[in-house]
């Protein structure tokens, strides 16, 4: 991992901390903002920036995701990413809601979930430059994994990672569990 990448990642984290501390749309409840001194992150780690091979689902399967508010939401499983972490082959599914052509939503849990990271899991978003095709290789950067807004306030409803996206390894990258006590 280049020094430039690590510096850019730290700068992005500083900008997010500023947004969470000061912006009216911050998920941090107003009564906690005065004491908010930034999110807690794992250090940038190149081992958690992995190359993944893409399998596109031409006829995406609908997936009902439970939410923190108990009202399921429907996503389409549009792609599967195959990669290695800790010397083991792993996969994660990527989703979009019907009619959405934006980022690919990749919610996941891992062995840090509920201990070092938010107890309902974390999210990543991938924004490929072009339409993905079978066999394409993309970078999945777990250093960009983040806690959903519902980790900061019960006012938000967030999809829970489906079981197919539960990784049987500890991913010590990205955001740690928020501490708003």
C-alpha positions in Angstrom: 0.0 0.0 0.0 1.5 3.3 -1.1 2.1 6.1 1.3 -0.1 8.2 -1.0 -3.0 5.8 -0.7 -2.7 5.7 3.1 -2.6 9.5 3.3 -5.6 9.7 1.0 -7.5 7.2 3.2 -6.6 9.2 6.4 -7.8 12.4 4.8 -11.1 10.8 3.8 -11.5 9.6 7.4 -10.8 13.1 8.7 -13.5 14.5 6.3 -16.0 11.9 7.5 -15.2 12.7 11.1 -15.8 16.4 10.4 -19.2 15.6 8.7 -20.2 13.4 11.7 -19.2 16.0 14.2 -20.7 19.1 12.6 -23.2 18.4 9.7 -27.0 18.7 10.4 -27.5 15.4 8.5 -24.9 13.5 10.7 -26.2 10.2 12.1 -24.6 11.1 15.4 -27.4 12.3 17.7 -27.1 16.0 18.5 -26.7 15.3 22.2 -23.6 13.3 21.4 -21.9 15.6 18.9 -20.1 17.8 21.5 -18.3 14.8 22.8 -17.7 13.2 19.4 -14.0 13.2 18.7 -13.9 11.0 15.6 -14.6 7.4 14.5 -12.3 4.6 15.5 -10.6 2.8 12.6 -8.3 -0.1 12.1 -5.0 1.1 10.6 -4.8 1.0 6.8 -3.7 -2.6 5.8 -2.8 -3.6 2.3 -3.7 -7.2 3.0 -7.3 -6.2 3.1 -7.2 -4.6 -0.3 -8.0 -7.7 -2.4 -8.4 -8.5 -6.1 -11.8 -10.2 -6.7 -13.0 -12.1 -9.7 -16.5 -11.2 -10.8 -19.4 -13.5 -11.6 -22.4 -11.6 -13.0 -25.9 -12.8 -12.4 -27.7 -12.2 -15.7 -31.0 -12.9 -14.0 -30.5 -11.5 -10.5 -32.1 -13.4 -7.7 -34.3 -11.3 -5.3 -33.0 -11.3 -1.7 -35.1 -10.2 1.2 -32.9 -8.5 3.8 -34.1 -8.1 7.3 -33.5 -4.6 8.7 -32.9 -3.1 12.1 -36.5 -1.9 12.1 -37.9 -5.3 11.2 -39.3 -4.3 7.9 -37.5 -6.4 5.2 -36.2 -4.7 2.1 -35.8 -6.4 -1.3 -32.5 -6.3 -3.1 -31.3 -8.1 -6.2 -28.1 -10.2 -6.0 -26.4 -9.0 -9.2 -22.9 -10.2 -8.8 -20.6 -12.5 -6.7 -17.0 -11.5 -5.9 -14.5 -14.4 -5.4 -11.2 -13.5 -3.6 -8.7 -14.6 -1.0 -8.2 -13.3 2.5 -5.8 -15.0 5.0 -5.0 -17.6 2.4 -8.6 -18.8 2.1 -11.0 -18.5 -0.8 -14.0 -16.3 0.1 -17.0 -14.9 -1.7 -19.3 -11.9 -1.1 -22.5 -11.1 -3.0 -23.1 -7.6 -4.3 -26.6 -6.2 -4.5 -28.7 -3.4 -5.9 -32.3 -2.5 -5.5 -34.5 -2.8 -8.6 -34.1 0.1 -10.9 -30.9 1.3 -9.2 -27.9 1.6 -11.4 -25.6 3.2 -8.8 -23.0 1.6 -6.5 -23.0 -2.1 -5.8 -24.0 -2.6 -2.1 -21.8 -5.2 -0.3 -23.0 -5.7 3.3 -21.0 -8.2 5.4 -20.3 -9.7 8.8 -17.0 -11.2 9.9 -15.4 -12.5 13.1 -15.0 -8.9 14.4 -18.7 -8.3 14.2 -20.2 -7.6 17.6 -16.8 -7.4 19.2 -14.5 -4.9 17.5 -17.1 -3.8 14.9 -20.8 -2.9 14.8 -22.9 -5.8 16.0 -25.1 -5.9 12.9 -22.2 -5.9 10.4 -20.6 -3.4 8.1 -21.0 -2.1 4.5 -18.9 -1.4 1.5 -19.9 0.1 -1.9 -18.2 -0.6 -5.1 -18.5 1.8 -8.0 -17.0 0.2 -11.1 -16.1 2.4 -14.0 -17.9 0.2 -16.5 -20.6 -2.6 -16.6 -19.1 -5.7 -15.0 -18.7 -8.9 -16.9 -17.9 -12.5 -15.9 -14.2 -12.8 -15.2 -13.6 -9.1 -14.6 -11.2 -8.4 -11.7 -12.0 -5.6 -9.3 -10.4 -4.4 -6.1 -12.4 -4.8 -2.9 -11.0 -2.6 -0.3 -12.0 -3.6 3.2 -10.2 -0.5 4.5 -13.3 1.3 3.3 -15.7 -0.8 5.2 -18.0 1.3 7.3 -20.7 1.1 10.0 -24.3 1.9 8.8 -26.1 4.9 10.2 -28.2 2.7 12.5 -25.0 2.1 14.4 -25.2 5.7 15.6 -29.0 6.1 16.1 -32.1 4.0 16.3 -33.7 6.6 14.1 -32.2 4.9 11.1 -33.3 1.5 9.6 -30.5 -0.5 8.0 -30.4 -3.7 6.0 -28.7 -6.6 7.8 -26.1 -8.6 5.9 -27.6 -11.9 4.7 -26.0 -15.1 5.8 -24.3 -15.6 2.4 -22.2 -12.5 3.3 -21.0 -13.7 6.6 -17.2 -14.2 6.4 -15.6 -16.9 8.6 -12.5 -14.8 9.2 -11.7 -11.6 11.1 -11.4 -8.6 8.8 -9.5 -6.0 10.9 -9.9 -3.2 8.4 -12.2 -0.2 8.0 -14.3 1.3 10.8 -14.5 -0.2 14.3 -17.7 -0.1 16.4 -18.8 3.4 17.2 -18.5 4.6 20.8 -21.2 7.1 21.6 -21.3 6.4 25.3 
